[in-house]
Structure formats: structure tokens, C-alpha cells
């Protein structure tokens, strides 16, 4: 709480901006204003900035502006620029603009905001100073430059404003908004896609095929090398609300419904009443309801920088399911748009939710009733079936929707009974007397008998083999221009450095980059290289990813069986492979895979000629795994994984909210153990998925060196705690 005691005023004719004198900033603002208002700076200097912000002013736009429009648009533009610039992590919110007739109070640093009459105001959460400064500079520059348009009308649109805006919408594609049109999601079809398949994937129901055909009149059928246009207003619920967040980052849920701020990026009235009705209510014919709820806007038309309220009664359930902001203000604060089904805040314990059970002519099923704020994809599919990959999540959602009689997955009422086929359920959610559930319970009890307690203070005497997934010609997951191989290797190097600095473990690695070695750079965005090679004899340059996977576990086994020797206790051998996931974008956080004893063979030999030249293969071409050893490995590995996950949670780092430790990869109705775990001779073997690159928040964190360092240090703490008990 604070009082704003002094102000600087900048006037243009009868328009006035009142700026709070906080932290010595008014002089800077005054100089900027005077420079513009005395025309010592050409308007052309800012034209590029306007276009980068996605702004182009239409005919007659300047004639209807008043000071409120100028301030709203200036600040709104800065927010829009920051959220669509590809670096959302730099700017998490816009400082507030609070209006009192024609007087506004700005705080340059974003830490305090007050009204011109000194009314006491609550401080708002603030982004970093540098980010706010940059955003505010754009805001003030935009606002003051628009003032020039008021004084001397200039039609920027007539001089070649932007014809389109492209917004990254990974991992699906790109949202493109062109002048005179509506925004669409541009996607490439997958193998075997038809209109109905694509409609089910992107709109949530087969009836959406009509909208796709109408949006792509020149395509008789989807072709893998041709982009398909998916109208944003036709997207299924979770994608639609994500798209709205990218396009209109200061929109928000309020008690009366949904508050939308008109962007009108081309000044051509692309945001019409009918389109807004279809986007937010699902029906174009509800445009009249929107006008009735906004009589002032209906009379004056939809103008840039003005709010429109979509009434609660007409709002689609996916928007309605979001909790209203506690104290909505007249001017948007650009807090990040909430997700339709936010996962729990990385709770360490996942409560098994009671389900009802029944059967029909198709077979048995469980019934889950959707709660407020939940959607089919994350609240049901990810949670109860364990599916994570976007393709399988979407396909499973469609199967469950069909079984449940759901025509539109974007509009499922709260409390609707969702039927989940029993064969899709994870065993812990099955009925108590189900044979698969009983088997699973017995397996968990049995596993406890094989756990071997090992004490090694500071990991003294423990041999750790570190691996980073992919590398060389294999980039791994590729999302938003980031290579999984580059960031996995960086985290592996950081784990190695922390192990060597803070513990007494002996560290081995399977992989090395020629140019970088094991150095730990302080840069956020990494140099992505293809010069990684495996430390086999002779070294392997990772031309073939399949051969590379086999050589990793042969190298690990050679370290354990040959270099350490048969007398070394297996209980003190650790194998840790670092990866990144690329899953359904609603999934967040780290996961750890351990090897299920039931999905590992008794013996195995790789049968290919090109592996014979490697000494690691020749020393032990066949791996033999006894039943007791496989059980000990699973028990020890799960203990290690649990400690890593607990360490991440205790240090405030995200983990997957549902089953962060898994003994198999699940894709549809198929399951397997990754090869580096399936054939390993290490007794403590884990594959660590540090984050989900397809999730924008996880991807933003991954690009911060400080986060990667904290993650690596926390993993080492978890490893140490596993051997300290």
C-alpha cells in the first residue's frame, strides 16, 4: 500500500497524462514526451515498432481517440508484443493502468501504481525491472506516438502496414491472422489423415470436418506437404482456450462471464460480433446476446482497446470452467491466461479418486464425473489411463467420448458421467476385486521384499554412469527450435559437475561433445551441436540412433562387469540417462522411468554385424538377467527415483502430477521399458525426463541456465538421499 505524492504532467491540447514521480522516472518520461510533442523525433522511427507489435491503424482511427484509448492501446500493445515475441518468460504481466476521468498514474518500474488524487492502492505483482522497463518504453512510445496521430492525422495503414501476424503454437503449428480474415491454426496433416480424422484431433468431433473443408476450399483432401487451415473458433476446448491466450493475452475470466479486450490489429474490424460470438459461445447467432450485454459497444462499434463482456449464460463451458479473477479491474493487467485444466501444483501424493463401475454390452467401464475446471484430456485421460503422448491422449479421449455418448469434447457439462473402458484404466484405478488390480497389489508387496538397503554417506564408493539421450545426427524431440539432445547433454554435464563437487561418487559418462567437452556454460539458449560421440572403443559418432542406443547399454555394462569387475557390489552401481519429453501440452514437470522386472528378458544379444567391432560388445555380447536380480533392480531403482522426485518437489521444481515414477512407457495399449534400462547391469537404473518440451511453461524454464543448474543440483541431492537412508 502506498500514496503517490507527486506527479509529472504531459499535455497535448486538452489531453493529459499524469505520471507518478517514483524512483526518478518522471524526468525520463517528460523528455520522451517533449521529444515527441515538439516533433524532434520523426514518426517514421517508430513505424517498425508499431508493425512489430502487430499494429496498423485504419482509416479514421485517430479521429475517435481520447486519452483512455491512447493509454490502453499503448500498454496493451506492449503486453501483446511481449507475449507474442517468442520470449514470454521475459514478461509475465503488464503493470496496471488505473483511470480517473482523464488522469492516469503510471509507475515506471511496475512495483507501485496509484491514482492521481493520491488514493491508497494495493501494490500489484511485478515482473522483473528490465522487462517492465522494456515493456513500458514500448507502451509510452506507442501511446505518445499515437498522440501525434491525434494532432496530425497520418494513415499508417495506407503506407504498408503488416498483412498478417504469425504466433507460434507449438507443438501443433502456427496461428496466422491475416488482414481482412479470421485467425487460423496452420497444421501439416499426419500420415493417413482425412478430414474426419483431422476434425476429431483438432475440433474434438467428426462434425468439425465441414468447417475444415470450408476453410480449405482448394484442398480436396488433406495432403502431408500442404498446410491445412483450422479456424480458431472451431478448435476443441483446450486448444481454443490456449489459442485465445496467445492471441489475446490480457483477456480474463470475470464474475459476469469473460472479459475480452478488442485487439483489432489491422484496423479493419476483423473482430466482428459474429466471430466473437462463435469463438466464446460456440454459436455465431449469439452475436445479439453479446450486443445486448454490451450496449455501449454495440452503439459505438468494436474499437481497439475497448473491453467486451461475454455473459456467463452464453459462455462455452471451457471458458466458464476457469475461476474468475478475484478483483477484476477496469483496465486489464495482462496476468497470464489460466489453462483450462491446470494440473495440481505438483503434489507429492496423488489421491486415488473413487470411481463408480458398471458394464454394458461392450464391456466393463469406470464412471468419473467431471468437476468444475476439469477437461477430458488431462482430468480423465492423462490421470486414469496414464497416456501422455499427444497422439495417444487425443485418440484415447475420442474413444472415451464415443463410449460416453459425448458429441463435443469441448462442451462437457460439470458432473457429466464419463465412461472409461476398464482395459484402458491403470491397475490402481480398477475395482478392488479385478484380477489385474489384485495382481498389481501383490506385485507391489512382493517388490518390497527385494529392496536392498545401502548406506553410502555422500555417495562414497558409489559408481555413477551418466548418459544423455540422443546426440549426433539424432536431435531427439524438436520443439520450438530446441533440440532435446542439446539440453539433455547440458543437464547431464551439470549433474556430473555437482556429483564431482558435492559428493564422493565416481562418475562415468557414456557420451561426450567434441567442441564443448563437459564444460557448463552460463548461457540460457544453448549452441546446438551434432558433434557428440559415444565413449566406446572405438568411439561411435552416433550416425545410427538404434545402434547408438544399444552401444550405450553395452558400454554401461562393460564399465560395471569389466572395469569395476564381478567383485564390485551391484547395489552401488547407478545408471542415470537424461532426456526431455514431448507429450500432450497439458502435461508438465519431470518424470522418472524405472525398469519393470516383467518387461525385461532373461537374456538378449544384439544381432547386427556393425556392432562386432566394438570391444564393449565383444566382451559381453549376451546380457543375462536372473529373476531375483531384475526384482532387486526394480526395487532399488524405484527407491532412487522416489528420492529424486521428492527432492525436486521439496525444492519447488515441477514434477508430473500423476505417477511421476513409472516402470514402463505406455503408448495406447502397448507398453515397454526403454532399451537403456531394459538391458542394463546396473542395480539402480533410471531414465529421467526433465520436463515436457511441448508445454510452453516447461520449455521456457528449460531455456534458463539457472533453472537447469538448480534442476541438476536437486537431482544430485535426491541421489545422495537415496543412499543416506
MOCORQUI-V944357 format. One line per field, one symbol per residue. psi: psi as a letter, one per 40 degrees, with the letter a starting at -180 (. if undefined). Layout:
# MOCORQUI-V944357
psi = ???
This chain:
# MOCORQUI-V944357
psi = hihhdiihhhihbeihhhhhghfedddddddddddddefehidddeddddddefhhhihedddeiaddddddddddddddddeeeegdeeheihiihhigbehihihdeedihiideehhihiihiaidddddddddddddddddddddddghhgddeffiieihhhhfiedbhhhhiheaiiihhihiihehaddddddddeeideeddddddegdehdihhdehhhhhhdeeiidddddddddddgeeiihidebhhhhhdgdeeefdgiddddddddeehdeeddddddegdddddeihiheiihhhiddehiddddeihiidghidhiefihhiidghiigfhdhhhhhhiiiaiaedaiiihhhhiheiidddddddddeeidhddddddddddddddefhdheeghihehhhhhhdeeiideeiidehddddddddddddddeehhhhhghffhehhhhiihiaibeheaihhfehhddddddddddddddddddeifihhiieiihdddbfigieidhihhiffiiifihiihefdhddddddddddddddddddddidehhdefhhhhhhiiigaheehiiiihhihhdefiidiihhgideedehdddddgdhhhhiddddddddddddddddddddddddeeihihdhgehieihhhbeiiihiddddeieidghihhhdihdehdddddddehddddddddddddddddddee.
